[in-house]
């Protein structure tokens, strides 16, 4: 079950810190949630007793264009279990089909 938190209000975790943390103390990463927001797909990391949203190298929140992209980042850092909430999300392939059928 996906928890009902507002991901965009969470503290941002810079990707370099996430990478170091995943390498040094992977047992403290208790999973993640891939969530759809109005701005895009985000990763909420469960680290210890805290929830943090993954940031980007230039600062700010990292938004993904696909669930596949978010999953790839999690796997690269050894996070193999996560939940997902795709409420309101429409895959680009379906968006293209809808545009072509109404156009």
ROLUM-293875 format. One record per residue: residue number from 1; residue in three letters; y negated, x, z negated of N, C-alpha, C, CB in turn. Coordinates in Angstrom, 2 decimals, m for minus. Glycine has a CB too. Example, Ala and Ser with C-alpha at 12.3 -4.5 7.8 and 13.67 -1.06 7.14 Angstrom:
BEGIN
NODE    i   aa     n_yy     n_xx     n_zz    ca_yy    ca_xx    ca_zz     c_yy     c_xx     c_zz    cb_yy    cb_xx    cb_zz
NODE    1  ALA     5.69    13.19    m7.80     4.50    12.30    m7.80     3.30    13.20    m7.80     4.47    11.31    m9.05
NODE    2  SER     2.25    12.85    m7.08     1.06    13.67    m7.14    m0.03    12.90    m7.87     0.60    14.08    m5.72
end
This chain:
BEGIN
NODE    i   aa     n_yy     n_xx     n_zz    ca_yy    ca_xx    ca_zz     c_yy     c_xx     c_zz    cb_yy    cb_xx    cb_zz
NODE    1  UNK     1.18     0.84     0.00     0.00     0.00     0.00    m1.25     0.88     0.00     0.00    m0.95    m1.22
NODE    2  UNK    m2.21     0.54     0.83    m3.44     1.30     0.93    m4.41     0.80    m0.13    m4.06     1.18     2.36
NODE    3  UNK    m4.97     1.74    m0.88    m5.88     1.37    m1.95    m7.21     0.90    m1.38    m6.10     2.54    m2.91
NODE    4  UNK    m7.89     0.04    m2.13    m9.14    m0.53    m1.65   m10.34     0.27    m2.17    m9.26    m2.00    m2.06
NODE    5  UNK   m10.54     1.45    m1.60   m11.70     2.26    m1.95   m12.61     2.34    m0.74   m11.27     3.69    m2.43
NODE    6  UNK   m13.87     2.58    m0.96   m14.81     2.76     0.13   m14.84     4.26     0.45   m16.25     2.22    m0.23
NODE    7  UNK   m14.14     4.68     1.51   m13.99     6.11     1.76   m15.30     6.84     2.00   m13.11     6.32     2.94
NODE    8  UNK   m16.28     6.19     2.60   m17.51     6.89     2.94   m18.38     7.20     1.73   m18.30     6.08     3.93
NODE    9  UNK   m18.01     6.66     0.57   m18.75     6.94    m0.66   m18.12     8.07    m1.48   m18.83     5.68    m1.52
NODE   10  UNK   m17.01     8.60    m1.00   m16.33     9.69    m1.71   m17.02    11.02    m1.48   m14.87     9.77    m1.26
NODE   11  UNK   m16.77    11.96    m2.37   m17.30    13.31    m2.22   m16.59    13.99    m1.05   m17.12    14.14    m3.53
NODE   12  UNK   m17.35    14.70    m0.23   m16.81    15.37     0.95   m16.17    16.70     0.54   m17.92    15.61     2.01
NODE   13  UNK   m14.96    16.95     1.07   m14.26    18.21     0.86   m14.36    19.03     2.14   m12.76    17.97     0.45
NODE   14  UNK   m15.07    20.17     2.11   m15.18    20.99     3.32   m13.79    21.43     3.80   m16.07    22.22     3.05
NODE   15  UNK   m13.59    21.52     5.11   m12.28    21.88     5.65   m11.80    23.26     5.21   m12.31    21.82     7.14
NODE   16  UNK   m12.71    24.21     5.04   m12.29    25.55     4.58   m11.72    25.48     3.17   m13.48    26.54     4.64
NODE   17  UNK   m12.31    24.65     2.33   m11.82    24.48     0.96   m10.46    23.79     0.99   m12.83    23.67     0.11
NODE   18  UNK   m10.32    22.78     1.84    m9.03    22.09     1.98    m7.95    23.06     2.42    m9.14    20.91     2.98
NODE   19  UNK    m8.28    23.91     3.40    m7.31    24.89     3.92    m6.87    25.85     2.82    m7.91    25.67     5.10
NODE   20  UNK    m7.84    26.37     2.06    m7.52    27.29     0.96    m6.70    26.60    m0.12    m8.81    27.87     0.36
NODE   21  UNK    m7.09    25.39    m0.45    m6.40    24.63    m1.50    m4.97    24.34    m1.07    m7.15    23.32    m1.80
NODE   22  UNK    m4.77    23.95     0.19    m3.43    23.63     0.69    m2.53    24.86     0.67    m3.51    23.06     2.11
NODE   23  UNK    m3.10    26.03     0.92    m2.31    27.27     0.92    m2.00    27.74    m0.49    m3.04    28.36     1.68
NODE   24  UNK    m2.96    27.63    m1.40    m2.80    28.18    m2.75    m2.09    27.24    m3.72    m4.15    28.54    m3.31
NODE   25  UNK    m2.40    25.95    m3.64    m1.83    24.99    m4.61    m1.39    23.71    m3.91    m2.87    24.66    m5.71
NODE   26  UNK    m0.42    23.80    m3.00     0.00    22.61    m2.27     0.56    21.51    m3.17     1.04    22.98    m1.25
NODE   27  UNK     1.08    21.87    m4.34     1.65    20.87    m5.25     0.58    19.93    m5.82     2.39    21.56    m6.39
NODE   28  UNK    m0.69    20.32    m5.72    m1.78    19.47    m6.21    m2.22    18.43    m5.18    m2.97    20.34    m6.60
NODE   29  UNK    m1.77    18.58    m3.94    m2.11    17.59    m2.92    m1.02    16.51    m2.95    m2.23    18.24    m1.48
NODE   30  UNK    m1.40    15.34    m3.41    m0.44    14.27    m3.63    m0.37    13.29    m2.46    m0.78    13.52    m4.88
NODE   31  UNK    m0.90    13.67    m1.33    m0.85    12.81    m0.17    m2.24    12.54     0.38    m0.17    11.51    m0.50
NODE   32  UNK    m2.30    11.58     1.27    m3.56    11.27     1.92    m3.50     9.85     2.45    m3.86    12.27     3.07
NODE   33  UNK    m4.66     9.36     2.83    m4.76     8.06     3.49    m5.61     8.24     4.73    m5.36     6.97     2.53
NODE   34  UNK    m5.12     7.75     5.85    m5.88     7.76     7.09    m6.47     6.36     7.21    m4.99     8.16     8.35
NODE   35  UNK    m7.79     6.28     7.25    m8.47     4.99     7.19    m9.41     4.81     8.37    m9.25     4.86     5.88
NODE   36  UNK    m9.51     3.58     8.84   m10.47     3.25     9.87   m11.76     2.78     9.20    m9.91     2.16    10.84
NODE   37  UNK   m12.89     3.29     9.65   m14.20     2.84     9.17   m15.01     2.42    10.39   m14.94     3.96     8.35
NODE   38  UNK   m16.18     1.86    10.17   m17.03     1.46    11.29   m17.45     2.66    12.14   m18.28     0.73    10.78
NODE   39  UNK   m17.54     3.84    11.52   m17.97     5.04    12.24   m16.81     5.78    12.90   m18.69     5.96    11.31
NODE   40  UNK   m15.59     5.54    12.48   m14.44     6.23    13.04   m13.34     6.38    12.00   m14.84     7.59    13.57
NODE   41  UNK   m12.31     7.08    12.36   m11.14     7.29    11.49   m11.41     8.49    10.59    m9.84     7.50    12.33
NODE   42  UNK   m11.06     8.35     9.30   m11.29     9.41     8.33   m10.01     9.70     7.56   m12.43     9.03     7.35
NODE   43  UNK    m9.98    10.86     6.91    m8.86    11.24     6.04    m9.37    11.27     4.61    m8.26    12.63     6.44
NODE   44  UNK    m8.70    10.51     3.74    m8.97    10.55     2.31    m7.83    11.33     1.67    m9.11     9.10     1.69
NODE   45  UNK    m8.16    12.44     1.04    m7.16    13.31     0.42    m6.98    12.97    m1.05    m7.55    14.79     0.58
NODE   46  UNK    m5.75    12.95    m1.50    m5.42    12.71    m2.91    m5.11    14.07    m3.52    m4.19    11.70    m3.07
NODE   47  UNK    m6.08    14.64    m4.21    m5.94    15.97    m4.79    m6.07    15.84    m6.30    m7.01    16.96    m4.22
NODE   48  UNK    m4.98    16.16    m7.00    m4.99    15.98    m8.45    m5.24    14.52    m8.77    m6.05    16.88    m9.12
NODE   49  UNK    m6.23    14.25    m9.60    m6.60    12.88    m9.94    m7.79    12.39    m9.13    m6.92    12.79   m11.42
NODE   50  UNK    m8.20    13.14    m8.14    m9.39    12.80    m7.37    m9.06    12.38    m5.95   m10.34    13.97    m7.34
NODE   51  UNK    m9.98    11.65    m5.37    m9.93    11.28    m3.96   m11.15    11.92    m3.31    m9.91     9.72    m3.75
NODE   52  UNK   m10.93    12.64    m2.22   m12.02    13.29    m1.47   m11.85    12.96     0.00   m12.03    14.84    m1.70
NODE   53  UNK   m12.96    12.88     0.70   m12.91    12.64     2.13   m13.07    13.98     2.85   m14.03    11.62     2.58
NODE   54  UNK   m12.27    14.20     3.88   m12.30    15.48     4.60   m13.60    15.60     5.38   m11.10    15.61     5.55
NODE   55  UNK   m14.23    16.77     5.24   m15.49    17.03     5.94   m15.27    17.83     7.21   m16.45    17.77     5.03
NODE   56  UNK   m16.38    18.13     7.86   m16.34    18.96     9.05   m17.03    20.28     8.75   m17.02    18.25    10.26
NODE   57  UNK   m16.81    21.28     9.59   m17.35    22.61     9.34   m18.87    22.63     9.33   m16.83    23.58    10.39
NODE   58  UNK   m19.50    21.78    10.10   m20.96    21.76    10.16   m21.58    20.93     9.04   m21.42    21.20    11.50
NODE   59  UNK   m20.75    20.38     8.17   m21.23    19.52     7.09   m21.05    18.06     7.45   m22.71    19.81     6.80
NODE   60  UNK   m21.00    17.22     6.46   m20.81    15.80     6.68   m19.34    15.44     6.78   m21.53    15.36     7.94
NODE   61  UNK   m19.09    14.19     7.02   m17.74    13.64     7.10   m17.14    13.91     8.48   m17.73    12.13     6.80
NODE   62  UNK   m15.86    14.24     8.51   m15.17    14.42     9.79   m14.60    13.08    10.23   m14.05    15.49     9.69
NODE   63  UNK   m15.03    12.62    11.39   m14.53    11.38    11.98   m13.60    11.74    13.13   m15.69    10.46    12.46
NODE   64  UNK   m12.45    11.09    13.16   m11.46    11.31    14.21   m11.52    10.16    15.21   m10.03    11.44    13.62
NODE   65  UNK   m11.17    10.45    16.45   m11.13     9.41    17.48    m9.78     8.72    17.54   m11.45    10.01    18.83
NODE   66  UNK    m8.75     9.36    16.94    m7.41     8.76    16.98    m6.66     9.04    15.69    m6.62     9.28    18.19
NODE   67  UNK    m5.69     8.19    15.41    m4.82     8.42    14.26    m3.98     9.67    14.50    m3.91     7.20    14.00
NODE   68  UNK    m3.65     9.94    15.76    m2.86    11.12    16.10    m3.61    12.41    15.73    m2.52    11.12    17.60
NODE   69  UNK    m4.90    12.44    15.98    m5.71    13.61    15.63    m5.74    13.84    14.13    m7.12    13.45    16.16
NODE   70  UNK    m5.89    12.77    13.37    m5.90    12.88    11.90    m4.53    13.34    11.40    m6.28    11.52    11.25
NODE   71  UNK    m3.47    12.79    11.97    m2.12    13.18    11.56    m1.86    14.65    11.86    m1.07    12.30    12.27
NODE   72  UNK    m2.36    15.14    12.98    m2.16    16.55    13.34    m2.82    17.48    12.31    m2.73    16.84    14.74
NODE   73  UNK    m4.02    17.13    11.85    m4.70    17.95    10.84    m3.91    17.96     9.54    m6.13    17.43    10.59
NODE   74  UNK    m3.41    16.80     9.14    m2.64    16.73     7.90    m1.37    17.58     8.00    m2.27    15.28     7.58
NODE   75  UNK    m0.65    17.48     9.10     0.59    18.26     9.28     0.29    19.76     9.30     1.30    17.85    10.58
NODE   76  UNK    m0.79    20.16     9.94    m1.16    21.58     9.99    m1.37    22.16     8.60    m2.43    21.76    10.81
NODE   77  UNK    m1.74    21.32     7.65    m2.01    21.78     6.30    m0.88    21.43     5.33    m3.30    21.19     5.79
NODE   78  UNK     0.26    21.02     5.88     1.44    20.79     5.05     1.51    19.44     4.37     1.51    21.82     4.03
NODE   79  UNK     0.60    18.53     4.71     0.64    17.18     4.14     1.48    16.32     5.08    m0.82    16.58     3.95
NODE   80  UNK     2.66    15.93     4.60     3.60    15.23     5.47     3.77    13.76     5.13     4.94    15.91     5.42
NODE   81  UNK     3.14    13.32     4.06     3.21    11.91     3.69     1.80    11.37     3.50     4.05    11.70     2.39
NODE   82  UNK     1.54    10.25     4.13     0.24     9.60     3.98     0.39     8.12     4.29    m0.82    10.26     4.91
NODE   83  UNK    m0.62     7.36     3.88    m0.68     5.94     4.22    m1.74     5.78     5.30    m1.00     5.06     2.96
NODE   84  UNK    m1.72     4.65     5.95    m2.71     4.39     7.00    m3.17     2.94     6.93    m2.12     4.70     8.40
NODE   85  UNK    m4.45     2.74     7.22    m5.02     1.40     7.31    m5.75     1.32     8.64    m5.98     1.10     6.10
NODE   86  UNK    m5.18     0.58     9.57    m5.74     0.47    10.91    m6.51    m0.83    11.12    m4.64     0.59    11.94
NODE   87  UNK    m6.89    m1.49    10.04    m7.62    m2.74    10.13    m8.89    m2.55    10.97    m7.98    m3.27     8.73
NODE   88  UNK    m9.05    m3.36    12.00   m10.23    m3.30    12.84   m10.20    m2.24    13.92   m11.41    m3.08    12.01
NODE   89  UNK    m9.15    m1.43    13.96    m9.07    m0.35    14.94    m8.37    m0.84    16.19    m8.33     0.86    14.35
NODE   90  UNK    m8.92    m0.50    17.35    m8.29    m0.83    18.64    m8.09     0.48    19.39    m9.17    m1.85    19.47
NODE   91  UNK    m6.85     0.79    19.76    m6.60     2.03    20.52    m7.39     2.04    21.82    m5.09     2.18    20.81
NODE   92  UNK    m7.82     3.22    22.23    m8.59     3.34    23.47    m7.85     2.78    24.67    m8.96     4.79    23.72
NODE   93  UNK    m6.51     2.90    24.69    m5.75     2.38    25.82    m5.86     0.86    25.90    m4.28     2.79    25.72
NODE   94  UNK    m5.88     0.19    24.75    m6.04    m1.27    24.76    m7.47    m1.66    25.09    m5.65    m1.85    23.40
NODE   95  UNK    m8.45    m0.89    24.64    m9.84    m1.17    24.99   m10.02    m1.11    26.50   m10.79    m0.17    24.30
NODE   96  UNK    m9.42    m0.11    27.15    m9.53     0.03    28.60    m8.88    m1.15    29.31    m8.88     1.35    29.05
NODE   97  UNK    m7.72    m1.60    28.83    m7.05    m2.75    29.43    m7.89    m4.01    29.28    m5.67    m2.96    28.80
NODE   98  UNK    m8.51    m4.20    28.11    m9.35    m5.37    27.89   m10.56    m5.35    28.81    m9.79    m5.43    26.42
NODE   99  UNK   m11.18    m4.18    29.00   m12.34    m4.08    29.89   m11.95    m4.37    31.33   m12.97    m2.68    29.80
NODE  100  UNK   m10.78    m3.86    31.76   m10.37    m4.06    33.15    m9.96    m5.50    33.42    m9.23    m3.12    33.50
NODE  101  UNK    m9.43    m6.20    32.42    m9.00    m7.58    32.63   m10.18    m8.56    32.57    m7.96    m7.97    31.59
NODE  102  UNK   m11.27    m8.18    31.90   m12.43    m9.07    31.82   m13.50    m8.71    32.84   m13.03    m9.02    30.42
NODE  103  UNK   m13.36    m7.54    33.47   m14.38    m7.00    34.37   m14.34    m7.59    35.70   m14.26    m5.57    34.50
end
